[in-house]
């Protein structure tokens, strides 16, 4: 469920796409019968995710567990502050 106060607007969509780019896995969101890859912000925006929207998140690839954890954390954050999410590729 989306917990961001203003839902998934352009800045949040960009944050999600940037976050996803740090993983080898392909990451997807599904809501309202539509599916979006986290490779394109415009596809994420097309889902129209508002605060409280139910969304399925899945990933396929070598680091899918870390990718899922990072995306879920970004969607369920209750503040609008961006920041480095845990599990980013290249972190020590």
C-alpha positions in Angstrom: 0.0 0.0 0.0 1.3 3.5 -0.9 1.9 5.5 2.3 3.5 8.6 0.7 1.5 11.6 1.8 0.9 12.8 -1.8 1.0 9.5 -3.5 3.3 8.7 -6.4 3.8 12.0 -8.2 6.6 12.9 -10.7 9.4 13.2 -8.1 8.5 10.0 -6.4 8.2 8.2 -9.7 11.7 9.5 -10.6 13.0 8.3 -7.3 11.6 4.9 -7.8 13.1 4.6 -11.3 16.5 5.8 -10.1 16.3 3.3 -7.2 15.4 0.5 -9.5 18.3 1.3 -11.9 20.6 0.4 -9.0 19.6 -3.3 -9.2 20.2 -6.0 -11.8 16.6 -7.3 -11.4 13.6 -6.1 -13.4 11.1 -4.6 -11.1 7.3 -4.1 -11.7 4.3 -2.5 -10.1 0.7 -3.5 -10.6 -2.3 -1.6 -9.6 -5.8 -1.2 -10.9 -5.3 -3.9 -13.6 -2.3 -2.1 -15.1 1.4 -3.0 -14.9 4.4 -0.7 -15.0 8.1 -1.4 -15.2 10.2 0.7 -12.9 12.4 1.5 -16.0 10.2 4.4 -17.1 8.8 7.1 -14.8 5.9 7.9 -17.2 4.7 4.2 -16.9 4.8 4.5 -13.1 2.8 7.8 -13.2 0.2 6.2 -15.5 -0.8 3.9 -12.6 -2.2 6.9 -10.8 -1.1 5.8 -7.3 -2.5 7.8 -4.5 -1.9 7.5 -0.8 -3.6 4.3 0.3 -3.6 2.7 -3.2 -3.0 -1.0 -3.1 -0.1 -2.0 -5.3 1.7 -5.3 -6.0 5.5 -5.2 -6.4 7.5 -7.9 -7.8 11.0 -8.4 -9.2 12.8 -10.9 -11.3 16.6 -11.3 -11.2 19.7 -12.0 -9.2 19.1 -9.4 -6.5 15.3 -9.5 -6.5 15.0 -9.7 -2.7 17.0 -6.6 -2.1 15.2 -4.8 -5.0 11.8 -5.6 -3.5 12.8 -4.5 0.0 14.1 -1.2 -1.3 11.0 -0.4 -3.5 8.5 -1.4 -0.8 10.4 0.8 1.7 10.3 3.7 -0.8 6.5 3.3 -1.4 5.7 2.9 2.3 7.8 5.8 3.6 5.4 8.3 5.3 7.5 11.4 4.5 8.2 13.0 1.2 11.9 13.2 1.9 14.1 11.4 -0.7 17.2 9.5 0.4 19.3 6.5 -0.2 17.2 3.4 0.4 18.8 0.3 1.9 20.0 -2.3 -0.5 21.3 -0.1 -3.3 23.8 -1.8 -5.6 27.4 -0.6 -4.8 26.8 0.1 -1.1 29.3 -1.3 1.4 
